[in-house]
Amino acid sequence: MNIQKQVAQLNLLHRLMSHKRTGPPDKLSGILGMSKSKLYVVFEELKACGATIAYSRKRETFYYKNNFVIDVRCVMRPLKPGETDKLSGGYTPVFIDTRNLYSSIKMI
């Protein structure tokens, strides 16, 4: 799995579609370095996220019919000394005081 390659492919696809300059499916899949069938899988994933994708035969391009944004970033680098203290890895501990949790629930 090459995460950086996938992020680059997705960003390039979005840029080309936003400017309506993808070209036909065969050309676009070649530019992105993926098969045509994989390209359509990506389109289905974007549609599942709310994108409305259309194809213009006249202009030979895919484009968004709605306003849609893709903001994907992937930074991979060694941490500097002291940076580990600033990172939580997305984990935020949540403590719930359960002593009074059931006091507000009325039994019928």
ABEGO torsion letter per residue (X at the ends): XBAAAAAAAAAAAAAAAAAGAAEBAAAAAAAAGBBAAAAAAAAAAAAAAGBBBBBBAAAGBBBBABBBBBBBBBBBBBBBBGAAAABAGGBBBBBBBAAAAAAABBBX
